Amino acid sequence: MTATTARSPTSKPSPPKFPSAAGSSLTTPAAISPAPPSGKATKPSPAPSRSCRPSVSKTSSTSATTASLNASPPESSTARVRVFLPTYRRHALLPRAVASLRAQSFQNWICELHNDDPADPFPGELVAGLADPRIHFVQHARNLGPIETFNRFYQPTAEPFVALLEDDNTWEPTFLETMLAAMDAHPSVTLAWCNQHIIQEDPDGHLTDTNTFANPPSPSSGPAAVSPRLQPWGQLRQITGALHANGAMLLRSRPGQSYPTPQIPFGCVEAFRERMFPHPLLYVPQPLATFTITQQTARTNSARDWSAALALLAASFLKHARLSSDESRQLCADFRSQRPPMTDTLISAALQCREARALLRHITPRDWFHYTLRFFRPPLTAFHTLRARSRHPDWWDLLDRETAARFQETSSSARPPQAVP
């Protein structure tokens, strides 16, 4: 399946003519986003949850109840997995996430529950009431926001593996057991992730089963349909999106390896961080996690930053992919087939990356017409996107360096992006 419009699990565009990756059988919609997310979340492909709210300047001292629980987690333990559980004002959903962790068939884990609202005593009271020695409460002295909070989780740990369970999502009871078995069978893999079941939060707080999945289940049956599959670098979705999902992944912790991102739009955090992970990644087809489409989101409403991030993701990929003329033509056709079309992102990427400008030969007059309209709605967003490299040098430096590393490690710098059948 080709890259599809973000948060549209049911769309079925025509597949591209790029050769498909060996062993690749994902049918996940791409994390390609033609517009910044609105205040409410919409149906995504695997995408970050809204565990923490955007950073604000307020500070507050902790209450006596929560302060007494704010003991640092042990630097070493006999646990195999350290689970990070960030939360921000999710009183109704947080107990559900914690319960799914405690219900795991694999019990040899330790958890850090991070509260990013210094004025909210509920998470500390919840942990105190559970009296589970494996769950350590960490009260942030100030509101860090989602990027800074998540960066703390992608650091080396004493435990061999790291998992991230956001406060609005859950895991099936066999999540850790299955993911650990998959990683043990592939000792060189850095990250594995699984399929996700999509749940919708209604305005009244009720949770509705959408009967959809982040990745449509395989139509075949038998062991092959649920067998873990290696996913190489260079797939179409990775041009502006990501394959993995924060709340459905298991990360192998190695000394000296960390994966912090700059202060980017939170909706792009997986796409940026995936550029840093050594490939191949490992996909586990079973839906062992849920993704909840909540009424509130930590994603930015800034069209400028969102558009700039997508353009830099595409520019860094195209710079190092070295596409042939036929491959560039097919890529433009694929992005043109999105609804709404994504050719604006390709144009913005090519205009600010000399190595990608050959792609402009395959941009049609209609593509240029739609791109020109961007300067009138609103004009500052289009100008900001064209200057993305100079306005966000830290974003570009990370993407340029890590994208080059991904192509080099797979010896695929001369190959086209891989299609997902």
C-alpha positions as CSV (number, residue, x, y, z in Angstrom):
1,M,0.0,0.0,0.0
2,T,1.3,3.4,-0.8
3,A,1.5,6.4,1.5
4,T,-1.9,7.7,2.3
5,T,-3.4,10.8,3.9
6,A,-2.7,10.9,7.6
7,R,-5.4,9.9,10.0
8,S,-7.5,8.2,7.3
9,P,-7.3,4.5,8.0
10,T,-9.9,3.6,5.4
11,S,-8.6,5.4,2.4
12,K,-7.3,3.1,-0.4
13,P,-5.3,5.0,-3.1
14,S,-3.7,3.3,-6.0
15,P,-0.3,1.7,-5.1
16,P,2.8,3.2,-6.5
17,K,5.2,1.5,-8.9
18,F,8.2,1.5,-6.6
19,P,9.6,-1.9,-5.9
20,S,8.4,-3.2,-2.6
21,A,10.8,-4.0,0.3
22,A,11.6,-7.6,0.8
23,G,9.5,-9.1,3.5
24,S,7.5,-5.9,3.9
25,S,3.8,-6.4,4.3
26,L,2.6,-3.4,6.2
27,T,-0.7,-1.8,5.1
28,T,-0.5,1.0,7.6
29,P,-1.7,4.4,6.5
30,A,1.2,6.8,6.3
31,A,1.8,9.5,8.9
32,I,1.7,12.1,6.2
33,S,-0.2,15.1,7.3
34,P,-1.4,17.8,4.8
35,A,-2.5,20.2,7.5
36,P,-1.7,20.8,11.2
37,P,-4.0,18.9,13.5
38,S,-6.9,20.8,14.9
39,G,-7.7,21.2,18.6
40,K,-9.3,17.7,18.6
41,A,-7.5,14.7,17.5
42,T,-8.5,13.0,14.3
43,K,-8.1,9.4,13.3
44,P,-4.4,8.8,12.9
45,S,-2.0,6.2,11.6
46,P,0.2,5.3,14.5
47,A,0.7,8.7,16.0
48,P,1.7,10.2,19.3
49,S,-0.9,10.3,22.0
50,R,-1.8,13.4,23.9
51,S,-0.3,12.4,27.2
52,C,1.1,15.8,28.0
53,R,-0.1,19.3,27.2
54,P,2.0,21.9,25.5
55,S,4.6,23.5,27.7
56,V,3.6,26.6,29.6
57,S,5.6,28.9,31.9
58,K,3.7,28.2,35.1
59,T,5.4,26.6,38.1
60,S,3.9,25.2,41.3
61,S,5.1,23.4,44.3
62,T,3.9,19.8,44.8
63,S,1.4,18.9,47.5
64,A,2.6,17.1,50.6
65,T,0.9,13.9,49.3
66,T,2.6,13.8,45.9
67,A,6.0,15.1,47.2
68,S,6.3,12.2,49.6
69,L,6.0,9.8,46.6
70,N,8.5,11.6,44.5
71,A,11.3,9.2,45.1
72,S,13.8,8.6,42.3
73,P,13.4,5.2,40.6
74,P,16.3,2.8,41.2
75,E,19.3,3.2,38.9
76,S,19.6,-0.5,38.6
77,S,17.0,-3.3,39.0
78,T,16.4,-6.9,38.0
79,A,13.4,-5.8,35.8
80,R,13.7,-6.4,32.1
81,V,11.5,-3.4,31.1
82,R,11.3,0.2,32.3
83,V,7.9,1.6,31.4
84,F,7.5,5.3,31.2
85,L,3.9,6.6,31.8
86,P,3.5,10.4,31.2
87,T,0.3,12.1,32.3
88,Y,-1.3,15.5,32.2
89,R,-4.8,15.9,33.6
90,R,-6.2,12.6,32.5
91,H,-8.2,11.7,35.6
92,A,-10.7,9.5,33.8
93,L,-8.2,7.7,31.5
94,L,-5.1,7.3,33.6
95,P,-6.4,4.6,35.9
96,R,-7.3,2.6,32.7
97,A,-3.8,2.8,31.4
98,V,-2.3,1.8,34.8
99,A,-4.6,-1.1,35.1
100,S,-3.6,-2.4,31.7
101,L,0.1,-2.3,32.8
102,R,-0.6,-4.1,36.0
103,A,-2.6,-6.8,34.1
104,Q,0.4,-7.7,31.9
105,S,1.1,-11.4,31.7
106,F,4.8,-10.5,31.9
107,Q,5.3,-8.9,35.4
108,N,9.0,-8.3,35.6
109,W,8.8,-4.5,34.9
110,I,9.3,-1.2,36.6
111,C,7.4,1.9,35.9
112,E,8.0,5.6,36.2
113,L,4.7,7.6,36.2
114,H,5.5,11.2,35.3
115,N,3.0,13.9,36.3
116,D,3.5,17.0,34.1
117,D,1.1,19.2,36.0
118,P,2.6,20.3,39.3
119,A,-0.8,21.5,40.6
120,D,-2.6,18.2,40.0
121,P,-2.5,15.8,43.0
122,F,-4.6,13.1,41.4
123,P,-1.7,11.0,39.8
124,G,0.2,10.9,43.1
125,E,-2.9,9.9,45.0
126,L,-3.5,7.2,42.5
127,V,0.0,5.7,42.9
128,A,-0.2,6.0,46.7
129,G,-3.5,4.1,46.7
130,L,-2.1,1.3,44.5
131,A,0.9,0.7,46.8
132,D,2.6,-1.2,44.0
133,P,6.4,-1.0,44.6
134,R,7.1,-1.3,40.9
135,I,5.4,2.0,40.1
136,H,7.5,5.1,41.0
137,F,5.8,8.5,41.0
138,V,7.8,11.3,39.5
139,Q,6.4,14.8,40.0
140,H,7.7,17.4,37.6
141,A,8.6,20.6,39.4
142,R,7.3,22.6,36.4
143,N,5.2,21.8,33.3
144,L,7.8,20.5,30.8
145,G,5.5,19.9,27.9
146,P,5.4,16.8,25.8
147,I,8.7,17.2,23.9
148,E,10.9,17.7,26.9
149,T,9.0,15.0,28.9
150,F,9.4,12.4,26.2
151,N,13.1,13.2,25.6
152,R,13.7,12.1,29.2
153,F,12.4,8.6,28.3
154,Y,14.6,8.0,25.3
155,Q,17.8,7.8,27.4
156,P,19.8,4.7,28.4
157,T,18.3,2.8,31.3
158,A,19.5,0.0,33.6
159,E,16.9,-2.3,32.2
160,P,17.4,-3.9,28.8
161,F,14.2,-2.5,27.3
162,V,12.1,0.6,27.4
163,A,8.4,1.0,26.7
164,L,6.2,4.1,26.7
165,L,2.5,3.8,27.8
166,E,0.7,7.1,27.4
167,D,-2.1,7.9,29.9
168,D,-4.9,7.8,27.3
169,N,-3.9,4.4,25.8
170,T,-3.8,0.8,27.0
171,W,-2.0,-2.4,26.3
172,E,-3.4,-5.9,25.9
173,P,-2.4,-8.3,28.6
174,T,0.2,-10.0,26.4
175,F,1.8,-6.9,25.0
176,L,5.1,-7.0,26.9
177,E,5.3,-10.8,26.7
178,T,4.8,-10.8,22.9
179,M,7.0,-7.9,22.2
180,L,9.9,-9.2,24.4
181,A,9.7,-12.6,22.6
182,A,9.9,-10.8,19.2
183,M,12.9,-8.7,20.3
184,D,14.7,-11.7,21.8
185,A,14.3,-13.5,18.4
186,H,15.9,-10.5,16.7
187,P,18.8,-9.4,19.0
188,S,20.2,-6.9,16.6
189,V,16.9,-4.9,16.2
190,T,16.7,-1.6,18.1
191,L,12.9,-1.1,18.1
192,A,9.8,-3.1,17.6
193,W,6.2,-1.9,17.5
194,C,2.8,-3.6,17.1
195,N,-0.6,-2.9,15.6
196,Q,-3.1,-0.7,17.5
197,H,-6.8,-0.9,18.0
198,I,-8.5,2.5,17.6
199,I,-10.8,3.7,20.3
200,Q,-12.8,7.0,20.1
201,E,-13.4,9.2,23.2
202,D,-16.9,10.8,22.9
203,P,-17.7,14.4,24.1
204,D,-19.3,12.9,27.2
205,G,-16.2,10.9,28.0
206,H,-17.6,7.5,26.8
207,L,-15.2,5.4,24.9
208,T,-16.4,3.9,21.6
209,D,-14.8,1.0,19.7
210,T,-14.3,2.2,16.1
211,N,-13.7,-1.4,14.9
212,T,-10.6,-0.1,13.0
213,F,-6.9,-0.6,13.4
214,A,-3.9,1.5,12.8
215,N,-2.8,-1.1,10.4
216,P,-5.6,-3.1,8.7
217,P,-5.2,-6.8,9.6
218,S,-3.8,-9.1,7.1
219,P,-6.5,-10.9,5.0
220,S,-4.5,-14.1,5.2
221,S,-4.5,-16.4,8.2
222,G,-2.1,-18.8,9.9
223,P,1.3,-18.2,11.6
224,A,2.6,-16.0,8.7
225,A,-0.2,-13.4,9.3
226,V,1.0,-12.7,12.8
227,S,4.8,-13.3,12.4
228,P,7.0,-10.3,13.2
229,R,8.4,-8.7,10.0
230,L,11.5,-6.7,9.5
231,Q,10.9,-3.2,8.0
232,P,13.9,-1.7,6.2
233,W,14.6,2.0,6.0
234,G,13.4,4.0,3.0
235,Q,9.6,3.3,2.8
236,L,7.3,5.9,1.3
237,R,5.7,6.7,4.7
238,Q,9.0,7.7,6.1
239,I,9.3,10.7,3.7
240,T,7.2,12.8,6.0
241,G,6.0,10.3,8.6
242,A,6.9,7.3,10.7
243,L,6.2,3.6,10.8
244,H,6.3,3.1,14.5
245,A,4.0,4.5,17.2
246,N,5.2,5.7,20.7
247,G,2.6,3.8,22.7
248,A,3.0,0.5,20.8
249,M,6.8,0.2,20.8
250,L,9.5,-1.6,22.7
251,L,13.0,-0.1,22.5
252,R,16.2,-1.9,23.2
253,S,18.3,0.3,25.6
254,R,22.0,0.4,24.9
255,P,24.7,2.4,26.8
256,G,25.4,5.7,25.2
257,Q,22.4,5.7,22.9
258,S,19.8,8.4,23.4
259,Y,17.2,9.8,21.0
260,P,16.3,13.4,22.0
261,T,14.5,15.7,19.5
262,P,14.4,19.5,19.3
263,Q,11.3,21.4,20.2
264,I,9.3,20.4,17.2
265,P,5.6,20.1,16.6
266,F,4.5,17.1,18.8
267,G,2.6,15.5,15.9
268,C,6.0,15.1,14.1
269,V,7.9,13.7,17.0
270,E,7.7,10.0,15.8
271,A,8.8,11.0,12.3
272,F,11.8,12.9,13.6
273,R,12.9,10.3,16.2
274,E,12.5,7.4,13.7
275,R,15.3,9.0,11.6
276,M,17.6,8.3,14.6
277,F,16.7,4.6,15.1
278,P,19.0,2.1,13.4
279,H,17.1,0.0,10.9
280,P,15.5,-2.4,10.2
281,L,12.7,-2.0,12.6
282,L,10.5,-4.9,13.6
283,Y,6.7,-4.9,13.1
284,V,4.5,-7.2,15.2
285,P,1.1,-7.5,13.4
286,Q,-1.1,-8.3,16.4
287,P,-3.1,-5.4,17.8
288,L,-1.6,-5.5,21.2
289,A,-2.2,-1.8,22.1
290,T,-5.0,0.6,21.8
291,F,-4.8,4.2,20.5
292,T,-7.5,6.5,21.9
293,I,-8.6,9.4,19.8
294,T,-9.2,11.9,22.6
295,Q,-11.2,15.1,22.7
296,Q,-8.1,17.1,23.6
297,T,-4.6,17.0,22.0
298,A,-1.1,18.2,22.7
299,R,-0.5,18.7,19.1
300,T,0.3,22.2,17.9
301,N,-2.2,24.3,16.1
302,S,0.7,26.2,14.5
303,A,0.3,25.8,10.7
304,R,3.7,27.4,10.2
305,D,5.7,25.0,12.3
306,W,3.7,22.0,11.1
307,S,4.3,22.9,7.4
308,A,8.0,23.7,8.1
309,A,8.5,20.3,9.8
310,L,6.9,18.4,7.0
311,A,9.0,20.2,4.4
312,L,12.3,19.5,6.2
313,L,11.4,15.9,6.7
314,A,10.8,15.6,2.9
315,A,13.8,17.7,2.0
316,S,16.2,15.6,4.1
317,F,14.8,12.3,2.7
318,L,15.0,13.5,-0.9
319,K,18.5,14.9,-0.5
320,H,19.9,11.5,0.4
321,A,17.5,9.2,-1.6
322,R,19.0,10.2,-5.0
323,L,15.9,9.3,-7.0
324,S,16.0,8.7,-10.7
325,S,13.8,10.7,-13.0
326,D,11.2,7.8,-13.2
327,E,11.2,7.5,-9.4
328,S,10.7,11.2,-8.9
329,R,7.8,11.2,-11.4
330,Q,6.2,8.3,-9.6
331,L,6.7,10.0,-6.2
332,C,5.0,13.2,-7.4
333,A,2.1,11.2,-8.7
334,D,1.8,9.4,-5.4
335,F,1.8,12.6,-3.4
336,R,-0.6,14.2,-5.9
337,S,-3.1,11.3,-5.3
338,Q,-3.4,12.3,-1.6
339,R,-6.6,14.0,-0.4
340,P,-5.8,16.8,-0.1
341,P,-2.8,16.6,-2.4
342,M,0.7,16.7,-0.8
343,T,2.7,18.1,-3.7
344,D,3.0,21.4,-1.9
345,T,5.2,19.7,0.6
346,L,7.4,18.3,-2.2
347,I,7.7,21.7,-3.8
348,S,8.7,23.4,-0.6
349,A,11.2,20.7,0.1
350,A,12.8,20.9,-3.4
351,L,13.0,24.7,-3.3
352,Q,15.1,24.7,-0.2
353,C,17.3,21.7,-0.9
354,R,19.5,21.9,-4.0
355,E,19.9,18.1,-4.2
356,A,16.2,17.7,-4.6
357,R,15.4,20.3,-7.2
358,A,15.4,17.9,-10.1
359,L,12.1,16.7,-8.7
360,L,10.5,20.0,-9.8
361,R,10.6,18.8,-13.4
362,H,7.7,16.5,-12.6
363,I,5.6,19.2,-10.9
364,T,2.6,20.0,-13.1
365,P,1.1,23.5,-13.8
366,R,-1.8,22.5,-11.6
367,D,0.5,21.6,-8.8
368,W,2.2,25.0,-9.1
369,F,-1.2,26.7,-9.1
370,H,-2.2,25.0,-5.9
371,Y,1.2,25.9,-4.4
372,T,0.8,29.5,-5.3
373,L,-2.5,29.7,-3.6
374,R,-0.7,29.0,-0.3
375,F,0.8,32.5,-0.4
376,F,-2.7,33.9,0.1
377,R,-4.0,31.6,2.8
378,P,-2.2,32.6,5.0
379,P,0.8,34.1,3.3
380,L,3.1,34.0,6.3
381,T,2.8,30.2,6.6
382,A,4.1,29.8,3.0
383,F,7.0,32.2,3.5
384,H,7.9,30.5,6.9
385,T,8.0,27.1,5.2
386,L,10.3,28.3,2.4
387,R,12.7,29.6,5.1
388,A,12.4,26.5,7.3
389,R,16.1,25.5,7.1
390,S,17.3,29.0,8.2
391,R,14.5,29.4,10.8
392,H,15.0,25.9,12.3
393,P,18.6,25.0,11.8
394,D,18.5,22.5,14.7
395,W,15.6,20.6,13.0
396,W,17.5,20.5,9.7
397,D,20.8,19.5,11.2
398,L,19.3,16.5,13.0
399,L,17.3,15.4,10.0
400,D,20.1,15.8,7.5
401,R,22.6,13.9,9.7
402,E,20.3,11.1,10.7
403,T,18.8,10.6,7.3
404,A,22.2,10.3,5.8
405,A,23.1,7.7,8.4
406,R,19.9,5.6,7.7
407,F,20.7,5.5,3.9
408,Q,24.4,4.7,4.6
409,E,23.7,1.9,7.1
410,T,21.3,0.1,4.7
411,S,23.5,0.6,1.6
412,S,20.5,1.9,-0.1
413,S,21.4,5.5,-1.0
414,A,20.8,4.8,-4.7
415,R,17.5,2.9,-4.2
416,P,14.1,4.5,-4.5
417,P,11.9,4.7,-1.4
418,Q,10.3,1.4,-0.7
419,A,6.6,0.9,-1.3
420,V,4.4,-0.9,1.2
421,P,2.3,-3.5,-0.6
